[in-house]
Amino acid sequence: MADLEEMIRARHSVREFEPDQPLPTAELNELIKTAALAPSAMNKQPLRYLVLDSADARTKLLEQASFNQSQIKTASSLVLIATDLVNDESTAFTAGNETPAPNAAALTLAGLNAGLAGMQLMLLAQNRGYVTNPMTGFNHDKILSAFGLDKERYIPLLLIAIGKNKEHGTASERKPLDQILLRR
């Protein structure tokens, strides 16, 4: 098992994956199951994970993506993380509550939940020898209908490509500490 800090420093966004390197369903299921242990606001656990691995799903996804085409074509697996606004299976759900239209605070919490679980999924995959690339460059309005999901119930938040690396990936430039750290 790799050292966590080393894994974080070594993680790069991969634009092209090694084709024909399947990610076994049981292994992907285990990755998602473990990633779903990430904290969620008020422990409502509203995230749903849509695996888009079939040729048909990839074709539909390519129609919704303005870029990230090579990742969609070459990744072993693609996982769309969405929030479920109904979420009545949640242990924190109180029967009789109506599902209000999402406001800015609800969307912020949904994004926070997806970010925590998404990063956890990416680090878990990296720990098993895979590489990942998070993506938001898809048509958020149309992706749900493309896959037959209720637009009133789900909000697509993050798409993660997982696979074996064809390339090492590109380290993105980061701001220095003196630009991001504030103290009072």
Residue pairs with C-beta under 8 A, 6 or more apart in sequence:
1 127
2 126
2 127
4 123
7 123
7 126
7 127
8 123
10 126
11 122
11 123
11 126
11 131
11 132
11 169
12 131
12 168
12 169
12 170
12 171
12 172
13 133
13 134
13 169
13 170
13 172
14 71
14 131
14 132
14 133
14 161
14 163
14 165
14 166
14 167
14 168
14 169
15 70
15 71
15 133
15 167
15 169
15 170
16 70
16 71
16 74
16 166
16 167
17 71
17 74
17 75
17 76
17 131
17 161
17 163
17 164
17 165
17 166
18 74
18 163
18 164
18 165
18 166
19 74
19 166
21 76
21 163
21 164
22 76
23 76
23 77
23 130
23 162
23 163
27 128
28 51
28 77
28 79
28 162
31 121
31 124
31 125
31 128
31 162
32 49
32 51
32 79
32 121
34 120
34 124
35 117
35 118
35 120
35 121
35 124
36 45
36 47
36 49
36 117
37 120
38 113
38 116
38 117
38 119
38 120
39 116
40 46
40 47
40 113
40 116
40 117
41 109
41 112
41 113
42 92
43 90
43 91
43 92
44 87
44 90
44 92
44 93
45 87
45 90
45 91
45 92
46 83
46 84
46 85
46 87
46 90
46 110
46 113
47 81
47 82
47 83
47 84
47 113
47 114
47 117
48 81
48 82
48 83
48 84
48 154
49 79
49 80
49 81
50 79
50 80
50 81
50 82
50 147
50 149
51 77
51 78
51 79
52 58
52 60
52 61
52 78
52 79
52 80
52 147
53 76
53 77
53 78
57 78
57 147
58 72
58 73
58 78
60 146
60 147
61 72
61 78
61 138
61 143
61 146
61 159
62 69
62 72
62 73
63 146
64 138
64 139
64 142
64 143
64 146
65 72
65 135
65 137
65 138
65 139
66 137
66 138
66 139
67 137
68 133
68 135
68 137
68 138
68 159
68 161
71 133
71 135
71 161
72 78
72 161
74 163
74 166
75 133
75 161
75 162
75 163
76 130
76 162
76 163
76 164
77 161
77 162
77 163
78 159
78 160
78 161
78 162
79 121
79 159
79 160
79 162
80 143
80 147
80 156
80 158
80 159
81 114
81 117
81 118
81 121
81 156
81 157
81 158
81 159
81 160
82 144
82 149
82 154
82 155
82 156
82 157
83 110
83 113
83 114
83 154
83 155
83 157
84 153
84 154
85 99
85 102
85 152
85 153
85 154
85 155
86 99
86 153
87 93
87 99
88 95
99 153
100 106
102 110
102 155
107 155
110 155
110 157
111 157
114 157
114 158
115 158
118 134
118 158
118 160
121 132
121 160
121 162
122 132
122 134
122 160
122 162
125 131
125 132
125 162
126 132
129 164
130 162
130 163
130 164
131 162
131 163
131 164
131 165
131 169
132 160
132 161
132 162
133 160
133 161
133 169
134 158
134 159
134 160
135 158
135 159
135 160
135 161
136 157
136 158
136 159
138 156
138 159
140 155
140 156
141 151
143 156
144 150
144 151
144 154
144 156
145 151
